[in-house]
């Protein structure tokens, strides 16, 4: 999950209200692919039964509509990602109810400090919360551990480190949580889905110190070409999102250029990081073809060849 502000600029469109309208359907892909990281529970355009702050009120019809729209353009599988206990429960329930959905479960890197130190501003969409300390964090992690055992849950994440939004006072809780998630992923034999924001060296350090699970996915890959080579040497998957199309994203395009074809995934991180030319408008799994076609151009390979690779890679990474 990207920070909310990540999708708030660079808007395009002919009318002043275009930024509020879902982008049009792209041409269908010839080779079906998966959206390796999405947040259906956060999509504003879906009728998920009330306020978008609620994970538990989804009516199922909104999810089915989003999946059908994605399938119509060749996106036949989505990985629904949990960011907190409530969202992880919702992800597991949704994956159990829909054949096209797999789940991952975790506490987002920014969620762990809020559990420990409190969330007085309600930023995490769960209202104001008091400080719970390490005991509350351990209780939340225990529930993630339990959810990770479910067969429809194919990954543990998004977890990792985020030094953009969490300051020094929260880094201890964040790293502790990351280490615990690594252990959960290894014990359950699930992929580890990493959120890495302005913390590349520390993420790689913790992975090395703890020992990485068999499958590691760097969601919304944010490193440069040199880090991509490190990831490749370790067999880590790199999942690219719509921000690879942004004008200031040349380092991401350079990373894609050197990333091995068998370690590349594609994602939306919806509703965030909508690809150009729709940046600033709502993102959803049906926009995967826009990002994949741009990636094929940057990688200088055929669209179908890239689609075949990312489809196989996603299935292999998540074990479905």
Buried (B, 14 or more C-beta within 10 A) or exposed (E): BBEEEBBEEBBEBEEEEBBBEBBEEBEEBEBBBBBBBBBBBBBEBBEBEEEBBBBEEBEEEBBBBBBEBBBEBBBBBBBBBBBBBBBBBBBBBBBBEBEBBBBBBBBBBBBBBBBBBBBEEEEBBBEEBEEBEEEBBBEBBEBBBEBBEBEBBBBBBBBBBBBBBBEEEBBEBBBBBBBBBBBBBBEBEBBBBBBBBEBBEBBBEBBEEBEBBEBBBBBBBBBBBEBBBEBBEEEBBBBBBBBBBBEEBEBBBBBBEBBBBEBBBBBBBBBBBBBBBBBBBBBBBBBBBBBBBBBBEBBEEEBEEBBBBBBBBBBBBBEE
